[in-house]
Amino acid sequence: MTSALSRLLALIVFIVGLCQISNTALGEVSYVNPLPFTDALGHAELRDPCIIRDGDTYYAVFTMWPFRNLDPSHFSDPDRGSSPGIQIYSSKDLMHWTPGNWLVKSSDLPDNCPYKHRFWAPEIHKGRDGRFYLVFTADNWIDSKYNADGKPGYHVFIGVADRVTGPYRHINVLPGSMCDTTLLFDDDGRVYSYQPCMDMFVQQVDLSGIDRDKVVCVGPRTKIFDRLGSSPDGQSPEYLEGPWPMKANGKYYLFYAELYKPYGYWTGVAYADNPMGPWVKDKREKVFWGGHLAVFTGPDGRNWFSYRGEKDEATRGRLCIDPFDFDTSGNVHATPTTGPHSVHNSKP
């Protein structure tokens, strides 16, 4: 073998080795639906999951068991029968989750705290200012006078932190808000709240004074579409809940959960060119089988859903994740999956 040929072969081996190292470094990420997730008390069922990615770590918050509404027969239970609060979980691979600190904990709060109980549908959003905003539904079951409007109900609170893990400060009520309210931080610095109340509503929010404990609504709350749909099967949902807005490819998307009885927790999506609308619902109505989702950046750099599974008994009520895509017209395409999957891992 000539020296030139030897050098050429050595170069080929070197290049192949570099490719192998690169592929190994990026690797593959494997996951299985439903995820093998349980809370610190061993409950596998959860509600209203929200995963957010920060750097190379995924964080999850969700409505913790028990998911109970106000019920005087349970007032002798811990936390008066309420969910205990909001605990954050973290993972590097979406499969192994570690419980972290409590963002809000009922037993640590004074009796007159207006967000002492319930703790439904927590979400974490990253604002344009680089800070993190915690949004959740809560009230006080000890005495009506401690509540934001003098009575228990579905009051939405917003707090802010410099890190995703908190501590969250300046937690204040969003006036007149509704259960499952979510936020959109638009490119121009404006903030919008999307609020379900059987139908779907939108209202602009001013969070510029949150460090002074001032959260205010701007302008009227506007109905953007109702629950009555034109699903190809002729059905309309009982009600809408769990909205999640996002902007992609210059277009606005609003995902929302639809409850069909007896089993039928689906996701619909609406499209708009402006956060206030007009919004047009996808003609398919039932776009994704699963509900109360959140969008996060997945291991392959694509948009992913975290959601409550509904597809079958194995996934129903469990934490699931799946990627989704847009077609050339900007419409959403996604399919809930079960079983093991692998995707290529990309750097954050």
C-alpha positions, 0 to 999 in steps of 0.5 A, spaced: 500 500 500 502 506 498 503 512 503 498 516 499 493 511 499 494 510 507 494 517 508 487 517 504 484 511 508 487 514 515 483 521 513 477 517 511 477 513 518 478 520 521 472 523 518 467 517 519 470 517 527 468 525 527 461 523 524 460 518 529 462 522 535 458 528 533 452 523 532 453 520 539 454 527 542 447 529 539 444 522 540 437 519 540 432 521 545 427 515 547 420 516 550 414 512 551 407 514 552 404 515 557 410 517 560 412 513 567 410 519 571 408 519 578 407 525 583 411 525 590 405 521 593 405 516 587 399 518 583 400 517 576 393 521 574 394 528 573 391 534 570 392 540 566 400 539 565 404 544 562 412 543 560 416 548 559 424 548 557 429 552 559 436 551 557 437 543 557 432 542 562 424 540 562 420 543 567 413 541 569 407 543 573 400 541 573 394 540 577 396 536 583 391 531 586 386 531 589 383 535 584 377 537 588 372 543 588 370 546 594 367 541 598 365 542 606 365 535 607 372 535 606 374 541 610 377 536 615 382 533 610 389 536 609 389 543 606 381 543 607 381 538 601 384 542 596 390 540 592 396 542 596 399 547 591 404 547 586 410 543 586 415 544 580 418 537 577 424 537 572 427 532 567 433 532 562 430 526 558 423 527 559 422 520 562 425 521 569 422 526 573 425 529 580 420 533 584 423 540 586 421 546 590 414 548 591 412 554 588 406 555 592 404 551 598 397 551 601 400 549 608 405 555 608 400 561 606 397 565 612 389 563 613 387 570 609 391 569 603 386 569 597 390 564 593 390 559 599 386 553 596 384 549 589 391 551 585 388 549 578 391 549 571 398 552 573 402 554 567 409 557 567 410 562 561 417 566 559 416 573 558 419 578 553 423 581 559 426 574 560 423 573 566 418 567 568 410 568 569 406 563 574 399 563 572 394 559 576 387 558 578 385 559 586 381 562 592 380 561 599 376 556 602 376 559 610 372 565 609 369 568 603 372 575 605 379 573 604 377 572 596 379 577 591 371 579 590 369 577 597 367 569 595 370 563 593 371 562 585 375 561 580 380 567 581 386 567 576 393 569 579 399 571 576 406 571 579 413 573 577 420 570 578 427 571 575 428 563 574 423 558 572 424 555 579 422 561 583 421 564 588 415 567 585 413 574 588 408 579 587 402 574 586 396 578 584 389 576 582 388 578 574 381 582 575 375 579 572 379 573 570 376 566 569 379 559 570 384 556 566 386 563 563 393 563 559 397 568 557 400 570 550 407 575 550 407 578 543 413 580 540 411 588 541 411 587 548 403 587 549 400 581 553 394 578 552 389 573 556 385 568 553 379 566 558 375 560 557 367 561 560 364 555 556 366 559 550 372 563 549 374 570 550 380 575 550 383 581 553 389 585 553 393 585 560 398 590 563 403 587 567 408 592 567 406 594 574 407 587 577 413 589 581 408 594 585 403 588 586 399 591 580 396 587 575 390 590 570 386 589 564 386 593 558 380 594 554 374 590 554 374 582 554 371 580 547 368 573 545 372 570 540 368 564 538 363 560 541 363 552 543 358 550 538 362 548 532 361 545 525 365 538 527 364 533 521 361 528 525 355 533 527 357 534 535 359 540 539 363 540 545 359 541 552 364 547 554 371 549 552 377 550 557 385 549 557 387 554 552 394 555 550 396 561 545 402 561 540 405 565 534 409 561 529 410 563 522 407 570 523 401 567 525 397 566 531 394 559 534 390 558 539 389 551 542 383 549 546 380 543 550 373 541 548 369 536 552 365 531 549 361 526 553 362 521 555 369 520 553 372 525 549 377 530 551 379 533 544 383 539 542 381 544 537 385 550 534 383 557 531 387 561 527 388 569 527 393 574 524 392 578 530 392 576 537 385 580 538 382 576 532 378 575 528 379 568 530 377 562 525 376 555 528 379 549 524 374 546 520 376 539 523 374 541 530 377 535 533 384 536 531 388 532 536 385 527 541 388 529 548 387 535 552 389 541 556 395 541 552 401 546 553 407 547 547 414 547 549 420 546 545 422 538 544 429 535 544 429 535 536 428 543 536 420 542 534 414 544 537 411 539 542 405 538 546 405 536 553 397 534 554 393 529 558 392 523 555 385 520 552 386 516 546 385 509 550 385 506 558 393 506 558 393 513 557 387 516 559 389 521 565 396 520 564 402 525 562 403 524 554 408 528 550 408 528 542 411 533 537 407 537 532 408 540 525 405 545 520 403 544 513 404 549 507 398 553 509 400 553 516 395 548 519 396 544 525 398 536 524 399 532 530 397 525 532 397 522 539 401 516 540 402 510 545 408 506 546 416 507 545 419 512 540 425 515 539 427 522 536 434 525 534 436 530 540 439 537 538 442 542 542 438 547 546 
